[in-house]
Amino acid sequence: MDTETIKDEADIAGSMKAMAHPVRVRILRLLNERENRGMTVREIQKHLGLTQPETSRHLLIMKMHHILSHAKKGSSVFYGLNRENSFSVYLATYLKGRARSRNEKEK
């Protein structure tokens, strides 16, 4: 096995481990619902009922694994899904499909 394949597999495993927390799944779902409109730490915190340190810690882990992108505008940092990361796109698509299935079952 070549070293590039091993590195890719390690990156995927790291991303999966980073997403192995319910709060991070909730953050991913929230940001996915917002499509291309990023959210600040404060907006995410208020929406999910988390503390600021808790929110920042989860965002940092997701950012370190390139699951999230971020952009600074003035004094605010806006977070969104990293659409260039295939793992992020896959998870977002999966969550959207699950939500659609759940909505159809409720009808």
Backbone as JSON, one array per atom type, in Angstrom:
{
  "sequence": "MDTETIKDEADIAGSMKAMAHPVRVRILRLLNERENRGMTVREIQKHLGLTQPETSRHLLIMKMHHILSHAKKGSSVFYGLNRENSFSVYLATYLKGRARSRNEKEK",
  "N": [[0.85, -1.18, 0.0], [0.58, 2.21, -0.86], [2.07, 5.25, 0.44], [0.48, 7.51, 0.18], [-2.14, 6.53, 0.04], [-2.37, 5.43, 2.58], [-2.16, 7.77, 4.11], [-4.49, 9.11, 3.25], [-6.44, 7.34, 4.24], [-5.93, 7.55, 6.96], [-6.6, 10.25, 7.33], [-9.36, 10.17, 6.76], [-10.23, 8.45, 8.8], [-9.58, 10.05, 11.0], [-11.31, 12.23, 10.59], [-13.76, 10.94, 10.86], [-13.62, 10.18, 13.52], [-13.56, 12.7, 14.65], [-16.17, 13.5, 14.22], [-17.6, 11.93, 15.9], [-19.37, 12.66, 17.99], [-22.34, 13.67, 19.5], [-23.01, 16.45, 19.67], [-21.42, 17.63, 17.73], [-22.48, 16.52, 15.46], [-24.97, 17.71, 15.54], [-24.19, 20.38, 15.16], [-23.13, 20.2, 12.57], [-25.46, 19.46, 11.17], [-27.05, 21.76, 11.59], [-25.49, 23.79, 10.33], [-25.53, 22.78, 7.77], [-28.21, 23.03, 7.11], [-28.32, 25.74, 6.8], [-27.16, 26.16, 4.42], [-25.29, 28.08, 2.33], [-24.91, 30.17, 4.03], [-23.0, 31.29, 6.53], [-22.48, 30.89, 10.1], [-22.05, 32.54, 13.23], [-20.09, 31.84, 16.22], [-21.6, 32.59, 18.41], [-24.23, 32.59, 17.36], [-24.55, 29.87, 16.74], [-24.2, 28.79, 19.28], [-26.42, 29.9, 20.69], [-28.54, 28.83, 19.21], [-28.28, 26.07, 19.64], [-28.25, 25.85, 22.37], [-25.89, 25.82, 23.91], [-22.86, 26.41, 25.85], [-20.52, 29.14, 25.4], [-17.7, 28.39, 25.54], [-17.95, 25.58, 25.18], [-19.13, 25.4, 22.65], [-17.13, 26.63, 21.07], [-15.01, 24.82, 21.44], [-15.95, 22.46, 20.19], [-16.26, 23.42, 17.57], [-13.6, 24.03, 16.96], [-12.39, 21.48, 16.9], [-13.76, 20.35, 14.72], [-12.95, 22.12, 12.74], [-10.19, 21.69, 12.71], [-10.08, 19.23, 11.46], [-10.83, 19.86, 8.97], [-13.53, 19.86, 8.37], [-15.15, 21.96, 8.67], [-15.37, 25.26, 7.29], [-14.12, 28.59, 7.64], [-14.59, 32.11, 7.95], [-13.42, 35.33, 8.49], [-15.12, 38.23, 9.29], [-14.98, 41.45, 9.85], [-15.12, 41.76, 13.29], [-16.14, 39.3, 13.7], [-16.3, 35.73, 13.32], [-17.31, 33.56, 10.87], [-18.74, 30.41, 10.49], [-19.0, 27.56, 8.38], [-19.99, 24.72, 6.36], [-17.3, 22.88, 5.02], [-17.2, 22.73, 1.83], [-15.38, 21.75, 0.08], [-14.31, 19.53, 1.13], [-14.66, 16.2, 0.8], [-15.65, 14.38, 2.68], [-17.14, 16.01, 4.44], [-19.13, 16.88, 2.66], [-20.31, 14.43, 2.04], [-21.33, 13.67, 4.6], [-23.13, 15.8, 5.04], [-24.94, 15.41, 2.94], [-25.9, 12.89, 3.64], [-27.16, 13.46, 6.13], [-29.14, 15.22, 5.25], [-30.66, 13.54, 3.65], [-31.59, 11.73, 5.59], [-33.19, 13.43, 7.14], [-35.12, 14.09, 5.25], [-36.29, 11.57, 4.83], [-37.33, 11.08, 7.39], [-39.2, 13.15, 7.56], [-40.98, 12.36, 5.55], [-41.99, 9.99, 6.63], [-43.41, 10.98, 8.77], [-45.59, 12.14, 7.59]],
  "CA": [[0.0, 0.0, 0.0], [1.43, 3.39, -0.94], [1.95, 6.16, 1.59], [-0.63, 8.44, -0.04], [-3.36, 5.82, 0.42], [-2.35, 5.33, 4.04], [-2.46, 9.1, 4.63], [-5.92, 9.35, 3.0], [-7.21, 6.52, 5.18], [-5.76, 8.15, 8.28], [-7.4, 11.48, 7.34], [-10.77, 9.78, 6.84], [-10.47, 7.94, 10.16], [-9.54, 11.21, 11.9], [-12.56, 12.99, 10.4], [-14.85, 10.15, 11.45], [-13.47, 10.29, 14.97], [-13.94, 14.07, 15.02], [-17.63, 13.62, 14.15], [-18.2, 10.93, 16.79], [-19.95, 13.31, 19.16], [-23.67, 14.16, 19.1], [-23.05, 17.91, 19.51], [-20.81, 17.96, 16.43], [-23.47, 16.14, 14.44], [-25.98, 18.78, 15.58], [-23.59, 21.56, 14.52], [-23.08, 19.91, 11.13], [-26.84, 19.52, 10.65], [-27.46, 23.17, 11.62], [-24.79, 24.52, 9.27], [-26.0, 22.25, 6.49], [-29.52, 23.65, 6.86], [-28.08, 27.14, 6.44], [-26.55, 26.13, 3.09], [-24.07, 28.88, 2.15], [-24.86, 31.27, 4.99], [-22.28, 30.89, 7.72], [-23.01, 31.3, 11.4], [-21.03, 32.85, 14.23], [-20.1, 30.99, 17.41], [-22.73, 33.02, 19.23], [-25.47, 32.11, 16.74], [-24.58, 28.41, 16.93], [-24.38, 28.59, 20.72], [-27.81, 30.21, 21.05], [-29.44, 27.91, 18.52], [-28.16, 24.72, 20.2], [-28.31, 25.9, 23.83], [-24.57, 25.44, 24.44], [-22.05, 27.51, 26.36], [-19.55, 29.62, 24.4], [-16.51, 27.53, 25.49], [-18.31, 24.28, 24.64], [-19.32, 25.59, 21.22], [-15.82, 26.89, 20.46], [-14.22, 23.58, 21.47], [-16.44, 21.57, 19.14], [-15.93, 24.03, 16.28], [-12.16, 23.88, 16.75], [-12.13, 20.09, 16.49], [-14.27, 20.17, 13.36], [-12.11, 22.93, 11.87], [-8.88, 21.02, 12.61], [-10.22, 18.1, 10.54], [-11.27, 20.45, 7.69], [-14.95, 19.6, 8.18], [-15.73, 23.29, 8.59], [-14.59, 26.39, 6.79], [-14.4, 29.78, 8.45], [-14.21, 33.38, 7.34], [-13.52, 36.44, 9.43], [-15.73, 39.45, 8.75], [-14.91, 42.39, 10.96], [-14.69, 41.09, 14.51], [-16.85, 38.02, 13.79], [-15.87, 34.6, 12.51], [-18.46, 32.81, 10.39], [-18.43, 29.01, 10.2], [-19.88, 26.87, 7.46], [-19.44, 23.43, 5.93], [-16.23, 22.93, 4.03], [-17.74, 22.02, 0.66], [-14.26, 21.17, -0.66], [-13.96, 18.3, 1.82], [-15.65, 15.21, 0.37], [-16.27, 13.79, 3.87], [-18.17, 16.96, 4.88], [-20.21, 16.84, 1.69], [-20.99, 13.15, 2.24], [-22.13, 13.74, 5.83], [-24.22, 16.74, 4.84], [-25.91, 14.73, 2.07], [-26.5, 11.82, 4.44], [-28.07, 14.06, 7.1], [-30.27, 15.77, 4.52], [-31.47, 12.38, 3.26], [-32.26, 11.22, 6.8], [-34.24, 14.38, 7.49], [-36.18, 13.92, 4.25], [-36.97, 10.28, 5.14], [-38.08, 11.27, 8.64], [-40.36, 14.0, 7.23], [-41.93, 11.57, 4.77], [-42.62, 9.04, 7.55], [-44.33, 11.73, 9.64], [-46.78, 12.55, 6.82]],
  "C": [[0.9, 1.24, 0.0], [1.13, 4.36, 0.2], [0.81, 7.16, 1.41], [-1.97, 7.81, 0.36], [-3.47, 5.72, 1.94], [-2.71, 6.67, 4.67], [-3.94, 9.42, 4.43], [-6.78, 8.58, 4.0], [-7.11, 7.08, 6.6], [-6.57, 9.45, 8.4], [-8.89, 11.18, 7.49], [-11.1, 9.29, 8.25], [-10.48, 9.08, 11.17], [-10.81, 12.04, 11.81], [-13.74, 12.25, 11.02], [-14.8, 10.25, 12.97], [-13.91, 11.68, 15.44], [-15.45, 14.25, 15.04], [-18.35, 12.66, 15.1], [-18.68, 11.54, 18.1], [-21.29, 13.91, 18.74], [-23.75, 15.68, 18.89], [-22.47, 18.3, 18.15], [-21.73, 17.58, 15.28], [-24.56, 17.22, 14.38], [-25.47, 20.05, 14.91], [-23.55, 21.37, 13.01], [-24.47, 20.03, 10.51], [-27.3, 20.98, 10.56], [-26.8, 23.94, 10.48], [-25.21, 24.05, 7.89], [-27.35, 22.85, 6.12], [-29.38, 25.09, 6.4], [-27.46, 27.29, 5.06], [-25.29, 26.98, 3.06], [-23.98, 30.07, 3.1], [-24.18, 30.79, 6.25], [-22.94, 31.41, 8.99], [-21.84, 31.59, 12.33], [-21.13, 31.86, 15.39], [-21.33, 31.33, 18.25], [-24.07, 32.52, 18.67], [-25.63, 30.6, 16.95], [-24.88, 28.09, 18.39], [-25.82, 28.8, 21.12], [-28.77, 29.18, 20.46], [-29.45, 26.52, 19.17], [-28.2, 24.69, 21.73], [-27.02, 25.45, 24.49], [-23.89, 26.65, 25.06], [-21.07, 27.93, 25.26], [-18.3, 28.74, 24.37], [-16.79, 26.16, 24.87], [-18.46, 24.36, 23.11], [-17.98, 25.77, 20.51], [-14.96, 25.64, 20.4], [-14.64, 22.63, 20.36], [-16.12, 22.11, 17.75], [-14.45, 23.87, 15.96], [-11.82, 22.47, 16.27], [-12.58, 19.86, 15.06], [-13.43, 20.95, 12.35], [-10.75, 22.27, 11.65], [-8.91, 19.86, 11.61], [-10.81, 18.54, 9.2], [-12.72, 20.12, 7.35], [-15.67, 20.94, 8.01], [-14.78, 24.26, 7.91], [-14.93, 27.57, 7.69], [-13.91, 31.01, 7.7], [-14.42, 34.49, 8.36], [-14.07, 37.66, 8.7], [-15.82, 40.44, 9.9], [-14.39, 41.67, 12.19], [-15.34, 39.72, 14.68], [-16.22, 36.97, 12.88], [-17.12, 33.81, 12.16], [-18.02, 31.41, 10.0], [-19.47, 28.44, 9.25], [-19.26, 25.52, 7.11], [-18.34, 23.66, 4.92], [-16.66, 22.08, 2.84], [-16.64, 21.44, -0.22], [-13.8, 19.85, -0.05], [-15.04, 17.26, 1.5], [-16.34, 14.54, 1.56], [-17.38, 14.69, 4.39], [-19.38, 16.92, 3.96], [-21.01, 15.55, 1.85], [-21.88, 13.19, 3.48], [-23.34, 14.66, 5.68], [-25.33, 16.11, 3.99], [-26.64, 13.64, 2.84], [-27.53, 12.39, 5.42], [-29.32, 14.64, 6.43], [-31.22, 14.66, 4.1], [-32.23, 11.8, 4.45], [-33.41, 12.13, 7.21], [-35.42, 14.24, 6.53], [-36.99, 12.65, 4.53], [-37.84, 10.41, 6.37], [-39.34, 12.1, 8.37], [-41.42, 13.22, 6.46], [-42.66, 10.56, 5.64], [-43.66, 9.71, 8.43], [-45.61, 12.11, 8.92], [-47.85, 11.52, 6.81]]
}
